[in-house]
Amino acid sequence: MNMRFLWIVLLLPGVAAFATPRITQHNPSEAVATPAAVATPTPVVPSPTPQAPAQPLPTAPPVVPYEKLIPFLPATPPGWTAEKPTGSTDQIEVFNLSTASQTYQKGEEENAPVVTVTLIDAGGHKGYFDAATVLWKSRIETPEGYDKTAVIDGMPGYEHYSKAANSSSLSVVVAQRYFIQIEVTNQDPKELREWLRKIDVKKLGLLK
C-alpha cells in the first residue's frame, strides 16, 4: 500500500520565425533564389509547476494488544498437546495488526492430526478486509478439493480443502473486525467447525 505521487511538468515549445525568401532576377529567363534568413528563436524557460502539498496518511484504526487475543485461543483438548501460543502487535504501513496463534497435535505419528488456530485484529481496516476477502465470492469444486463461501452462525467466511494434502482451512470474520483462521491436517474438514465452536466468538466480538 505504497502511495505514489505523479509530478507533471508542462514544457512550452520554442517558437521560430522565418523570413520570406528574396528573389533576384539575373536575366529575363532565369531566377535564382537567395538563401532565406532564419530568425534565431527566443528560448522559452518553462515555469515551475506548483507542487501540491503532501497529503497526510490516514490514521490507522487501533487494535487490541495480542496479549488480549491469546485467552480466546481454544483450550487444549484431552489427548492433544499444544505448543506455546505466540503473538505480535505491529504497524504495517497504514494499518495496525495484532495476531495470536497456537498449534495443536494429537499423537506423535508422522500423519498425526495437526491444528493451527490464528486470531487476527486489524481494527476493522477496510483495506485489510478487502484484501483478505477478495476471493471469498468465488466457488471452485473438483475431485481434488474445493474453495467455497461459508456462512456460520451469521459470520461470513471461506473454506478450503485439498484432498492430496489431506488438509483444510476455514476463515471467518467476527463483528466485522476479527478474523479467525483454522487449519487442520490429517482430519476430516468437518472438524473445522468443531474447533470453531471451541472459541467464544460472541465474547471476542465485544473485545475492545
MDTraj code that builds the backbone (N, CA, C; nanometers):
import mdtraj as md
import numpy as np

residues = "MET ASN MET ARG PHE LEU TRP ILE VAL LEU LEU LEU PRO GLY VAL ALA ALA PHE ALA THR PRO ARG ILE THR GLN HIS ASN PRO SER GLU ALA VAL ALA THR PRO ALA ALA VAL ALA THR PRO THR PRO VAL VAL PRO SER PRO THR PRO GLN ALA PRO ALA GLN PRO LEU PRO THR ALA PRO PRO VAL VAL PRO TYR GLU LYS LEU ILE PRO PHE LEU PRO ALA THR PRO PRO GLY TRP THR ALA GLU LYS PRO THR GLY SER THR ASP GLN ILE GLU VAL PHE ASN LEU SER THR ALA SER GLN THR TYR GLN LYS GLY GLU GLU GLU ASN ALA PRO VAL VAL THR VAL THR LEU ILE ASP ALA GLY GLY HIS LYS GLY TYR PHE ASP ALA ALA THR VAL LEU TRP LYS SER ARG ILE GLU THR PRO GLU GLY TYR ASP LYS THR ALA VAL ILE ASP GLY MET PRO GLY TYR GLU HIS TYR SER LYS ALA ALA ASN SER SER SER LEU SER VAL VAL VAL ALA GLN ARG TYR PHE ILE GLN ILE GLU VAL THR ASN GLN ASP PRO LYS GLU LEU ARG GLU TRP LEU ARG LYS ILE ASP VAL LYS LYS LEU GLY LEU LEU LYS".split()
xyz = np.array([
    [0.0833, -0.1192, 0.0000],
    [0.0000, 0.0000, 0.0000],
    [0.0867, 0.1241, 0.0000],
    [0.1748, 0.1302, -0.0984],
    [0.2601, 0.2461, -0.1140],
    [0.1850, 0.3541, -0.1879],
    [0.2017, 0.4766, -0.1436],
    [0.1376, 0.5898, -0.2118],
    [0.2371, 0.6477, -0.3104],
    [0.1903, 0.6693, -0.4321],
    [0.2771, 0.7198, -0.5375],
    [0.2284, 0.8570, -0.5793],
    [0.3238, 0.9437, -0.6032],
    [0.2893, 1.0779, -0.6462],
    [0.3382, 1.0976, -0.7892],
    [0.2533, 1.1562, -0.8731],
    [0.2852, 1.1780, -1.0145],
    [0.3098, 1.3263, -1.0352],
    [0.4314, 1.3594, -1.0733],
    [0.4649, 1.5016, -1.0981],
    [0.4506, 1.5280, -1.2475],
    [0.3801, 1.6346, -1.2833],
    [0.3545, 1.6691, -1.4238],
    [0.4296, 1.7966, -1.4557],
    [0.5156, 1.7909, -1.5538],
    [0.5928, 1.9095, -1.5938],
    [0.5415, 1.9576, -1.7282],
    [0.5041, 2.0813, -1.7362],
    [0.4499, 2.1394, -1.8597],
    [0.5621, 2.2117, -1.9330],
    [0.5973, 2.1628, -2.0502],
    [0.7043, 2.2230, -2.1297],
    [0.6424, 2.3070, -2.2402],
    [0.6869, 2.4311, -2.2537],
    [0.6359, 2.5199, -2.3579],
    [0.7327, 2.5174, -2.4742],
    [0.6879, 2.4879, -2.5960],
    [0.7788, 2.4794, -2.7112],
    [0.8296, 2.6167, -2.7518],
    [0.9534, 2.6215, -2.8048],
    [1.0069, 2.7458, -2.8582],
    [0.9399, 2.7796, -2.9897],
    [0.9449, 2.9044, -3.0267],
    [0.8798, 2.9486, -3.1499],
    [0.9866, 3.0049, -3.2427],
    [0.9913, 2.9587, -3.3642],
    [1.0905, 3.0060, -3.4622],
    [1.0210, 3.0917, -3.5669],
    [1.0838, 3.2089, -3.6047],
    [1.0287, 3.2977, -3.7080],
    [1.1172, 3.2887, -3.8309],
    [1.0611, 3.2776, -3.9447],
    [1.1358, 3.2614, -4.0692],
    [1.1044, 3.3797, -4.1621],
    [1.2118, 3.4377, -4.2251],
    [1.1915, 3.5485, -4.3207],
    [1.1513, 3.4933, -4.4559],
    [1.0807, 3.5729, -4.5313],
    [1.0374, 3.5315, -4.6648],
    [1.1556, 3.5351, -4.7618],
    [1.1775, 3.4299, -4.8425],
    [1.2915, 3.4290, -4.9362],
    [1.2855, 3.5485, -5.0313],
    [1.4047, 3.6036, -5.0705],
    [1.4142, 3.7177, -5.1626],
    [1.4686, 3.6682, -5.2966],
    [1.3990, 3.6991, -5.4039],
    [1.4355, 3.6527, -5.5381],
    [1.5062, 3.7653, -5.6142],
    [1.6252, 3.7364, -5.6737],
    [1.6999, 3.8343, -5.7551],
    [1.6975, 3.7904, -5.9010],
    [1.6572, 3.8777, -5.9902],
    [1.6497, 3.8468, -6.1330],
    [1.7864, 3.8705, -6.1979],
    [1.8532, 3.7617, -6.2535],
    [1.9820, 3.7752, -6.3226],
    [1.9613, 3.7954, -6.4720],
    [1.8578, 3.7351, -6.5264],
    [1.8265, 3.7582, -6.6662],
    [1.6786, 3.7302, -6.6848],
    [1.6260, 3.7677, -6.7917],
    [1.4814, 3.7522, -6.8122],
    [1.4345, 3.6096, -6.8092],
    [1.5245, 3.5103, -6.8368],
    [1.4779, 3.3716, -6.8486],
    [1.5043, 3.2880, -6.7244],
    [1.5705, 3.3417, -6.6259],
    [1.6111, 3.2559, -6.5129],
    [1.6077, 3.3372, -6.3856],
    [1.5584, 3.2795, -6.2784],
    [1.5545, 3.3456, -6.1476],
    [1.6270, 3.2587, -6.0475],
    [1.7104, 3.3160, -5.9624],
    [1.7878, 3.2427, -5.8618],
    [1.7451, 3.2905, -5.7234],
    [1.7096, 3.1956, -5.6363],
    [1.6640, 3.2320, -5.5012],
    [1.7827, 3.2506, -5.4091],
    [1.7799, 3.3562, -5.3321],
    [1.8827, 3.3827, -5.2314],
    [1.8478, 3.3071, -5.1033],
    [1.9470, 3.2485, -5.0346],
    [1.9142, 3.1745, -4.9104],
    [1.8338, 3.2591, -4.8143],
    [1.7349, 3.1956, -4.7508],
    [1.6484, 3.2685, -4.6590],
    [1.7219, 3.3007, -4.5302],
    [1.6917, 3.4112, -4.4722],
    [1.7464, 3.4483, -4.3420],
    [1.6565, 3.3901, -4.2333],
    [1.7181, 3.3159, -4.1444],
    [1.6415, 3.2499, -4.0389],
    [1.6562, 3.3256, -3.9088],
    [1.5451, 3.3609, -3.8489],
    [1.5497, 3.4315, -3.7213],
    [1.5809, 3.3335, -3.6092],
    [1.6650, 3.3734, -3.5159],
    [1.7002, 3.2881, -3.4015],
    [1.5856, 3.2864, -3.3018],
    [1.5349, 3.1673, -3.2695],
    [1.4216, 3.1640, -3.1752],
    [1.4631, 3.2070, -3.0351],
    [1.3749, 3.2727, -2.9699],
    [1.3999, 3.3135, -2.8318],
    [1.3721, 3.1958, -2.7390],
    [1.4723, 3.1539, -2.6589],
    [1.4481, 3.0387, -2.5706],
    [1.3385, 3.0678, -2.4699],
    [1.2549, 2.9669, -2.4479],
    [1.1449, 2.9794, -2.3525],
    [1.1733, 2.8894, -2.2334],
    [1.1794, 2.9454, -2.1168],
    [1.2052, 2.8685, -1.9951],
    [1.0719, 2.8301, -1.9322],
    [1.0462, 2.6988, -1.9182],
    [0.9177, 2.6588, -1.8595],
    [0.9052, 2.7051, -1.7150],
    [0.7871, 2.7505, -1.6828],
    [0.7601, 2.7921, -1.5448],
    [0.7511, 2.6694, -1.4557],
    [0.8046, 2.6767, -1.3363],
    [0.7962, 2.5595, -1.2465],
    [0.6521, 2.5276, -1.2121],
    [0.6200, 2.3989, -1.2188],
    [0.4847, 2.3556, -1.1845],
    [0.4666, 2.3597, -1.0327],
    [0.3663, 2.4275, -0.9842],
    [0.3466, 2.4317, -0.8384],
    [0.3211, 2.2924, -0.7827],
    [0.3834, 2.2623, -0.6713],
    [0.3697, 2.1302, -0.6095],
    [0.2552, 2.1309, -0.5099],
    [0.1722, 2.0271, -0.5227],
    [0.0613, 2.0143, -0.4290],
    [0.1157, 1.9741, -0.2928],
    [0.0594, 2.0246, -0.1859],
    [0.1066, 1.9857, -0.0524],
    [0.0835, 1.8372, -0.0284],
    [0.1774, 1.7751, 0.0401],
    [0.1663, 1.6319, 0.0694],
    [0.0444, 1.6046, 0.1555],
    [-0.0302, 1.5019, 0.1175],
    [-0.1489, 1.4653, 0.1936],
    [-0.1105, 1.3732, 0.3088],
    [-0.1590, 1.3986, 0.4281],
    [-0.1249, 1.3117, 0.5410],
    [-0.1844, 1.1727, 0.5232],
    [-0.1127, 1.0709, 0.5682],
    [-0.1633, 0.9341, 0.5610],
    [-0.2838, 0.9183, 0.6536],
    [-0.3819, 0.8368, 0.6131],
    [-0.4971, 0.8159, 0.7002],
    [-0.4544, 0.7503, 0.8300],
    [-0.5235, 0.7859, 0.9362],
    [-0.4916, 0.7307, 1.0669],
    [-0.5319, 0.5843, 1.0728],
    [-0.4398, 0.4992, 1.1148],
    [-0.4693, 0.3564, 1.1245],
    [-0.5583, 0.3317, 1.2455],
    [-0.6654, 0.2522, 1.2288],
    [-0.7519, 0.2246, 1.3427],
    [-0.6763, 0.1456, 1.4494],
    [-0.7058, 0.1696, 1.5754],
    [-0.6354, 0.0983, 1.6824],
    [-0.6742, -0.0486, 1.6876],
    [-0.5847, -0.1311, 1.7394],
    [-0.6100, -0.2742, 1.7569],
    [-0.5804, -0.3106, 1.9022],
    [-0.6357, -0.4225, 1.9451],
    [-0.6081, -0.4671, 2.0810],
    [-0.4696, -0.5301, 2.0854],
    [-0.3999, -0.5244, 2.1979],
    [-0.2713, -0.5936, 2.2086],
    [-0.2908, -0.7445, 2.1907],
    [-0.1909, -0.8100, 2.1338],
    [-0.2048, -0.9539, 2.1086],
    [-0.2267, -1.0325, 2.2367],
    [-0.1791, -0.9771, 2.3499],
    [-0.1988, -1.0477, 2.4777],
    [-0.3470, -1.0661, 2.5108],
    [-0.4327, -0.9763, 2.4579],
    [-0.5766, -0.9901, 2.4826],
    [-0.6406, -1.0946, 2.3922],
    [-0.5742, -1.1299, 2.2827],
    [-0.6285, -1.2308, 2.1915],
    [-0.5948, -1.3728, 2.2384],
    [-0.4800, -1.3900, 2.3020],
    [-0.4349, -1.5243, 2.3405],
    [-0.5374, -1.6005, 2.4242],
    [-0.6054, -1.5369, 2.5217],
    [-0.7035, -1.6132, 2.6012],
    [-0.8199, -1.6698, 2.5195],
    [-0.8418, -1.6180, 2.3974],
    [-0.9507, -1.6684, 2.3145],
    [-0.9109, -1.7907, 2.2324],
    [-0.7845, -1.8260, 2.2336],
    [-0.7432, -1.9482, 2.1641],
    [-0.8018, -2.0695, 2.2344],
    [-0.8364, -2.1753, 2.1607],
    [-0.9000, -2.2917, 2.2234],
    [-0.8112, -2.3570, 2.3290],
    [-0.8776, -2.4073, 2.4327],
    [-0.8051, -2.4865, 2.5321],
    [-0.7605, -2.6180, 2.4676],
    [-0.6531, -2.6748, 2.5174],
    [-0.6007, -2.7994, 2.4607],
    [-0.6943, -2.9155, 2.4934],
    [-0.7504, -2.9822, 2.3916],
    [-0.8430, -3.0939, 2.4184],
    [-0.7698, -3.2129, 2.4809],
    [-0.8434, -3.2979, 2.5508],
    [-0.7829, -3.4201, 2.6070],
    [-0.7206, -3.5052, 2.4962],
    [-0.6017, -3.5582, 2.5226],
    [-0.5328, -3.6402, 2.4243],
    [-0.4495, -3.5610, 2.3251],
    [-0.4546, -3.4285, 2.3340],
    [-0.3786, -3.3418, 2.2445],
    [-0.2666, -3.2724, 2.3217],
    [-0.1645, -3.2299, 2.2524],
    [-0.0624, -3.1427, 2.3087],
    [-0.0643, -3.0126, 2.2301],
    [-0.0113, -2.9069, 2.2896],
    [-0.0132, -2.7768, 2.2229],
    [0.1189, -2.7049, 2.2439],
    [0.1631, -2.6378, 2.1398],
    [0.2802, -2.5524, 2.1521],
    [0.2433, -2.4261, 2.2298],
    [0.3436, -2.3558, 2.2754],
    [0.3188, -2.2306, 2.3460],
    [0.2596, -2.1297, 2.2488],
    [0.1529, -2.0591, 2.2866],
    [0.0933, -1.9610, 2.1948],
    [0.1912, -1.8475, 2.1651],
    [0.1824, -1.7969, 2.0435],
    [0.2668, -1.6852, 2.0016],
    [0.1794, -1.5692, 1.9563],
    [0.2377, -1.4504, 1.9510],
    [0.1611, -1.3345, 1.9065],
    [0.2496, -1.2148, 1.8821],
    [0.1907, -1.1134, 1.8191],
    [0.2622, -0.9882, 1.7946],
    [0.1615, -0.8788, 1.7635],
    [0.2033, -0.7552, 1.7880],
    [0.1251, -0.6374, 1.7504],
    [0.2177, -0.5462, 1.6712],
    [0.1819, -0.5180, 1.5464],
    [0.2707, -0.4452, 1.4571],
    [0.1948, -0.3387, 1.3802],
    [0.2716, -0.2380, 1.3345],
    [0.2178, -0.1395, 1.2406],
    [0.2763, -0.1691, 1.1049],
    [0.1895, -0.1963, 1.0066],
    [0.2328, -0.2308, 0.8713],
    [0.1827, -0.1222, 0.7783],
    [0.2694, -0.0281, 0.7458],
    [0.2371, 0.0864, 0.6605],
    [0.1187, 0.1645, 0.7175],
    [-0.0007, 0.1464, 0.6614],
    [-0.1118, 0.2319, 0.7032],
    [-0.2138, 0.1597, 0.7899],
    [-0.1819, 0.0411, 0.8388],
    [-0.2751, -0.0223, 0.9316],
    [-0.1981, -0.0991, 1.0382],
    [-0.2646, -0.1173, 1.1516],
    [-0.2079, -0.1942, 1.2618],
    [-0.2608, -0.3368, 1.2550],
    [-0.1869, -0.4291, 1.3150],
    [-0.2251, -0.5699, 1.3091],
    [-0.1793, -0.6400, 1.4361],
    [-0.2736, -0.7081, 1.5004],
    [-0.2422, -0.7934, 1.6148],
    [-0.2779, -0.9365, 1.5788],
    [-0.1893, -1.0307, 1.6101],
    [-0.2160, -1.1712, 1.5816],
    [-0.1779, -1.2561, 1.7021],
    [-0.2521, -1.3627, 1.7211],
    [-0.2207, -1.4633, 1.8228],
    [-0.2457, -1.5995, 1.7602],
    [-0.1563, -1.6944, 1.7843],
    [-0.1656, -1.8232, 1.7167],
    [-0.1174, -1.9357, 1.8078],
    [-0.1737, -2.0546, 1.7843],
    [-0.1321, -2.1727, 1.8596],
    [-0.1535, -2.2979, 1.7745],
    [-0.0621, -2.3943, 1.7861],
    [-0.0687, -2.5195, 1.7104],
    [-0.0881, -2.6363, 1.8059],
    [-0.1795, -2.7258, 1.7683],
    [-0.2153, -2.8418, 1.8498],
    [-0.1860, -2.9694, 1.7704],
    [-0.1511, -3.0761, 1.8424],
    [-0.1237, -3.2037, 1.7751],
    [-0.1726, -3.3189, 1.8612],
    [-0.2252, -3.4217, 1.7916],
    [-0.2747, -3.5399, 1.8614],
    [-0.1876, -3.6596, 1.8254],
    [-0.1017, -3.7019, 1.9198],
    [-0.0135, -3.8152, 1.8940],
    [0.1182, -3.7715, 1.8335],
    [0.2084, -3.8697, 1.8155],
    [0.3414, -3.8413, 1.7635],
    [0.3662, -3.9063, 1.6278],
    [0.2665, -3.9722, 1.5716],
    [0.2841, -4.0384, 1.4433],
    [0.3120, -3.9365, 1.3320],
    [0.3677, -3.9864, 1.2241],
    [0.4004, -3.8986, 1.1124],
    [0.2765, -3.8322, 1.0539],
    [0.1647, -3.9035, 1.0528],
    [0.0400, -3.8488, 0.9987],
    [-0.0568, -3.8093, 1.1101],
    [-0.0025, -3.7665, 1.2226],
    [-0.0862, -3.7266, 1.3356],
    [-0.1677, -3.6020, 1.2994],
    [-0.2898, -3.5922, 1.3499],
    [-0.3701, -3.4722, 1.3255],
    [-0.3029, -3.3476, 1.3848],
    [-0.3022, -3.2408, 1.3076],
    [-0.2434, -3.1135, 1.3499],
    [-0.3425, -3.0015, 1.3211],
    [-0.3558, -2.9097, 1.4154],
    [-0.4477, -2.7958, 1.4004],
    [-0.3745, -2.6683, 1.4401],
    [-0.3904, -2.5650, 1.3598],
    [-0.3371, -2.4327, 1.3934],
    [-0.4509, -2.3322, 1.3915],
    [-0.4630, -2.2574, 1.5012],
    [-0.5670, -2.1556, 1.5125],
    [-0.4997, -2.0194, 1.5242],
    [-0.5447, -1.9252, 1.4421],
    [-0.4881, -1.7896, 1.4422],
    [-0.6007, -1.6884, 1.4556],
    [-0.5818, -1.5918, 1.5448],
    [-0.6765, -1.4817, 1.5637],
    [-0.6090, -1.3528, 1.5189],
    [-0.6816, -1.2719, 1.4415],
    [-0.6239, -1.1501, 1.3835],
    [-0.7166, -1.0322, 1.4095],
    [-0.6565, -0.9205, 1.4502],
    [-0.7312, -0.7957, 1.4644],
    [-0.6623, -0.6881, 1.3826],
    [-0.7327, -0.6352, 1.2821],
    [-0.6814, -0.5237, 1.2022],
    [-0.7591, -0.3963, 1.2317],
    [-0.8360, -0.3965, 1.3403],
    [-0.9096, -0.2775, 1.3798],
    [-1.0247, -0.2427, 1.2875],
    [-1.0666, -0.3378, 1.2040],
    [-1.1732, -0.3085, 1.1092],
    [-1.1250, -0.2283, 0.9899],
    [-0.9950, -0.2292, 0.9628],
    [-0.9395, -0.1544, 0.8492],
    [-0.9971, -0.2075, 0.7183],
    [-1.0612, -0.1190, 0.6415],
    [-1.1309, -0.1616, 0.5197],
    [-1.0343, -0.2195, 0.4168],
    [-0.9172, -0.1575, 0.4013],
    [-0.8208, -0.2071, 0.3030],
    [-0.7760, -0.3484, 0.3342],
    [-0.7520, -0.3757, 0.4619],
    [-0.7116, -0.5108, 0.5009],
    [-0.8263, -0.6094, 0.4792],
    [-0.9464, -0.5684, 0.5160],
    [-1.0627, -0.6557, 0.4992],
    [-1.0834, -0.6898, 0.3521],
    [-1.0766, -0.5884, 0.2654],
    [-1.0975, -0.6124, 0.1223],
    [-0.9915, -0.7068, 0.0655],
    [-0.8656, -0.6875, 0.1074],
    [-0.7582, -0.7727, 0.0566],
    [-0.7721, -0.9160, 0.1063],
    [-0.8152, -0.9307, 0.2321],
    [-0.8245, -1.0638, 0.2907],
    [-0.9426, -1.1433, 0.2363],
    [-1.0450, -1.0740, 0.1872],
    [-1.1664, -1.1427, 0.1441],
    [-1.1915, -1.1321, -0.0055],
    [-1.0908, -1.0879, -0.0821],
    [-1.1116, -1.0614, -0.2243],
    [-1.1570, -1.1855, -0.3007],
    [-1.1175, -1.3044, -0.2579],
    [-1.1539, -1.4272, -0.3302],
    [-1.2717, -1.5014, -0.2665],
    [-1.3310, -1.4445, -0.1646],
    [-1.4333, -1.5174, -0.0915],
    [-1.5625, -1.5376, -0.1701],
    [-1.5800, -1.4649, -0.2784],
    [-1.7033, -1.4805, -0.3565],
    [-1.6909, -1.5906, -0.4616],
    [-1.5704, -1.6402, -0.4807],
    [-1.5514, -1.7449, -0.5808],
    [-1.5854, -1.8816, -0.5222],
    [-1.6173, -1.9751, -0.6113],
    [-1.6513, -2.1117, -0.5696],
    [-1.5942, -2.2083, -0.6724],
    [-1.5076, -2.2973, -0.6263],
    [-1.4440, -2.3964, -0.7133],
    [-1.4541, -2.5331, -0.6454],
    [-1.5085, -2.6299, -0.7171],
    [-1.5179, -2.7670, -0.6658],
    [-1.4695, -2.8634, -0.7720],
    [-1.3737, -2.9483, -0.7347],
    [-1.3203, -3.0512, -0.8239],
    [-1.3056, -3.1798, -0.7425],
    [-1.2743, -3.2921, -0.8080],
    [-1.2498, -3.4148, -0.7321],
    [-1.1313, -3.4035, -0.6361],
    [-1.0462, -3.3017, -0.6576],
    [-0.9278, -3.2852, -0.5738],
    [-0.9502, -3.1917, -0.4556],
    [-1.0672, -3.1285, -0.4488],
    [-1.0916, -3.0389, -0.3363],
    [-1.1890, -2.9288, -0.3718],
    [-1.1927, -2.8262, -0.2893],
    [-1.2845, -2.7147, -0.3145],
    [-1.2380, -2.5883, -0.2433],
    [-1.2910, -2.4777, -0.2908],
    [-1.2816, -2.3455, -0.2283],
    [-1.4216, -2.2869, -0.2377],
    [-1.4798, -2.2517, -0.1255],
    [-1.6175, -2.2053, -0.1310],
    [-1.6514, -2.1140, -0.0137],
    [-1.7532, -2.0311, -0.0376],
    [-1.8038, -1.9415, 0.0657],
    [-1.8723, -2.0216, 0.1758],
    [-1.8548, -1.9752, 0.2984],
    [-1.9207, -2.0397, 0.4118],
    [-1.9793, -1.9322, 0.5019],
    [-2.1008, -1.9533, 0.5475],
    [-2.1639, -1.8643, 0.6448],
    [-2.1988, -1.9499, 0.7666],
    [-2.1386, -1.9175, 0.8798],
    [-2.1556, -1.9974, 1.0005],
    [-2.2086, -1.9079, 1.1119],
    [-2.3278, -1.9372, 1.1588],
    [-2.3918, -1.8570, 1.2642],
    [-2.3910, -1.7080, 1.2282],
    [-2.4175, -1.6785, 1.1025],
    [-2.4234, -1.5396, 1.0574],
    [-2.2888, -1.4775, 1.0266],
    [-2.1800, -1.5508, 1.0488],
    [-2.0463, -1.4970, 1.0232],
    [-2.0018, -1.5338, 0.8819],
    [-1.9629, -1.4341, 0.8011],
    [-1.9132, -1.4665, 0.6666],
    [-1.7775, -1.5344, 0.6746],
    [-1.7557, -1.6287, 0.5837],
    [-1.6288, -1.6999, 0.5865],
    [-1.5975, -1.7667, 0.4546],
    [-1.4885, -1.8418, 0.4559],
    [-1.4414, -1.9090, 0.3351],
    [-1.3719, -2.0381, 0.3760],
    [-1.3974, -2.1445, 0.2989],
    [-1.3440, -2.2761, 0.3336],
    [-1.2655, -2.3349, 0.2169],
    [-1.1530, -2.3979, 0.2507],
    [-1.0661, -2.4607, 0.1508],
    [-1.0386, -2.6054, 0.1913],
    [-1.0325, -2.6942, 0.0901],
    [-0.9992, -2.8342, 0.1168],
    [-0.9133, -2.8885, 0.0040],
    [-0.8039, -2.9567, 0.0411],
    [-0.7149, -3.0218, -0.0553],
    [-0.7093, -3.1704, -0.0221],
    [-0.7575, -3.2524, -0.1150],
    [-0.7582, -3.3966, -0.0943],
    [-0.6160, -3.4525, -0.0927],
    [-0.5312, -3.4041, -0.1815],
    [-0.3947, -3.4549, -0.1908],
    [-0.3160, -3.4289, -0.0632],
    [-0.3322, -3.3104, -0.0055],
    [-0.2596, -3.2754, 0.1167],
    [-0.3327, -3.3203, 0.2425],
    [-0.4574, -3.3677, 0.2255],
    [-0.5408, -3.4062, 0.3388],
    [-0.5455, -3.2929, 0.4421],
    [-0.5691, -3.1730, 0.3919],
    [-0.5739, -3.0556, 0.4792],
    [-0.6896, -2.9654, 0.4374],
    [-0.7354, -2.8871, 0.5311],
    [-0.8438, -2.7926, 0.5037],
    [-0.8282, -2.6715, 0.5947],
    [-0.8960, -2.5644, 0.5573],
    [-0.8881, -2.4423, 0.6368],
    [-1.0210, -2.3685, 0.6322],
    [-1.0422, -2.2899, 0.7356],
    [-1.1653, -2.2115, 0.7470],
    [-1.1292, -2.0734, 0.7999],
    [-1.1813, -1.9698, 0.7339],
    [-1.1626, -1.8323, 0.7801],
    [-1.2994, -1.7690, 0.7985],
    [-1.3198, -1.7024, 0.9115],
    [-1.4458, -1.6324, 0.9367],
    [-1.4155, -1.4945, 0.9950],
    [-1.5114, -1.4037, 0.9777],
    [-1.4990, -1.2681, 1.0308],
    [-1.5987, -1.2516, 1.1449],
    [-1.5497, -1.2017, 1.2575],
    [-1.6330, -1.1811, 1.3757],
    [-1.6520, -1.0308, 1.3964],
    [-1.7763, -0.9876, 1.4052],
    [-1.8110, -0.8478, 1.4335],
    [-1.7462, -0.7520, 1.3336],
    [-1.7314, -0.7951, 1.2088],
    [-1.6741, -0.7125, 1.1024],
    [-1.5365, -0.6588, 1.1396],
    [-1.4652, -0.7335, 1.2252],
    [-1.3346, -0.6849, 1.2710],
    [-1.2321, -0.7967, 1.2893],
    [-1.2678, -0.8984, 1.3633],
    [-1.1726, -1.0035, 1.3970],
    [-1.1791, -1.1183, 1.2968],
    [-1.0636, -1.1677, 1.2585],
    [-1.0539, -1.2838, 1.1707],
    [-1.0126, -1.4056, 1.2534],
    [-1.0822, -1.5165, 1.2302],
    [-1.0428, -1.6450, 1.2876],
    [-1.0023, -1.7350, 1.1721],
    [-0.8814, -1.7888, 1.1783],
    [-0.8323, -1.8797, 1.0760],
    [-0.7952, -2.0128, 1.1415],
    [-0.8543, -2.1201, 1.0902],
    [-0.8303, -2.2542, 1.1435],
    [-0.7804, -2.3424, 1.0302],
    [-0.6696, -2.4091, 1.0538],
    [-0.6124, -2.5020, 0.9556],
    [-0.5985, -2.6392, 1.0206],
    [-0.6488, -2.7418, 0.9533],
    [-0.6378, -2.8783, 1.0061],
    [-0.5722, -2.9677, 0.9015],
    [-0.4906, -3.0601, 0.9503],
    [-0.4224, -3.1569, 0.8634],
    [-0.4468, -3.2968, 0.9183],
    [-0.4689, -3.3907, 0.8268],
    [-0.4967, -3.5295, 0.8636],
    [-0.6228, -3.5418, 0.9489],
    [-0.7204, -3.4595, 0.9145],
    [-0.8515, -3.4644, 0.9795],
    [-0.9593, -3.4368, 0.8762],
    [-1.0802, -3.4810, 0.9078],
    [-1.1941, -3.4529, 0.8215],
    [-1.2232, -3.3023, 0.8239],
    [-1.2575, -3.2414, 0.7090],
    [-1.2895, -3.0981, 0.7072],
    [-1.3997, -3.0592, 0.8045],
    [-1.4861, -3.1530, 0.8410],
    [-1.5927, -3.1222, 0.9375],
    [-1.5365, -3.0784, 1.0726],
    [-1.4111, -3.1167, 1.1004],
    [-1.3502, -3.0795, 1.2277],
    [-1.3243, -2.9293, 1.2378],
    [-1.3229, -2.8605, 1.1241],
    [-1.3029, -2.7164, 1.1280],
    [-1.4088, -2.6480, 1.2141],
    [-1.5328, -2.6868, 1.1954],
    [-1.6412, -2.6257, 1.2723],
    [-1.6361, -2.6653, 1.4193],
    [-1.5883, -2.7855, 1.4460],
    [-1.5743, -2.8270, 1.5858],
    [-1.4722, -2.7401, 1.6576],
    [-1.3627, -2.7078, 1.5896],
    [-1.2632, -2.6211, 1.6510],
    [-1.3136, -2.4779, 1.6623],
    [-1.3946, -2.4354, 1.5680],
    [-1.4515, -2.3012, 1.5771],
    [-1.5421, -2.2891, 1.6990],
    [-1.6121, -2.3962, 1.7311],
    [-1.7009, -2.3931, 1.8482],
    [-1.6237, -2.3830, 1.9795],
    [-1.4964, -2.4110, 1.9781],
    [-1.4158, -2.4015, 2.0992],
    [-1.3762, -2.2569, 2.1305],
    [-1.4102, -2.1642, 2.0388],
    [-1.3765, -2.0227, 2.0564],
    [-1.5024, -1.9456, 2.0927],
    [-1.4937, -1.8613, 2.1945],
    [-1.6081, -1.7798, 2.2358],
    [-1.6178, -1.6597, 2.1414],
    [-1.6807, -1.6807, 2.0253],
    [-1.6852, -1.5756, 1.9231],
    [-1.7701, -1.4573, 1.9680],
    [-1.8712, -1.4820, 2.0474],
    [-1.9567, -1.3718, 2.0932],
    [-1.8769, -1.2762, 2.1833],
    [-1.7991, -1.3327, 2.2737],
    [-1.7176, -1.2504, 2.3616],
    [-1.6039, -1.1835, 2.2859],
    [-1.5491, -1.2546, 2.1865],
    [-1.4428, -1.1968, 2.1046],
    [-1.4931, -1.0741, 2.0303],
    [-1.6158, -1.0800, 1.9796],
    [-1.6712, -0.9673, 1.9061],
    [-1.6908, -0.8431, 1.9901],
    [-1.6970, -0.8581, 2.1222],
    [-1.7140, -0.7449, 2.2133],
    [-1.5818, -0.6908, 2.2633],
    [-1.4721, -0.7557, 2.2282],
    [-1.3409, -0.7166, 2.2788],
    [-1.3006, -0.5800, 2.2228],
    [-1.2533, -0.4919, 2.3096],
    [-1.2077, -0.3578, 2.2699],
    [-1.0684, -0.3319, 2.3271],
])
top = md.Topology()
chain = top.add_chain()
for i, resn in enumerate(residues, 1):
    res = top.add_residue(resn, chain, resSeq=i)
    for name in ("N", "CA", "C"):
        top.add_atom(name, md.element.get_by_symbol(name[0]), res)
traj = md.Trajectory(xyz[None], top)
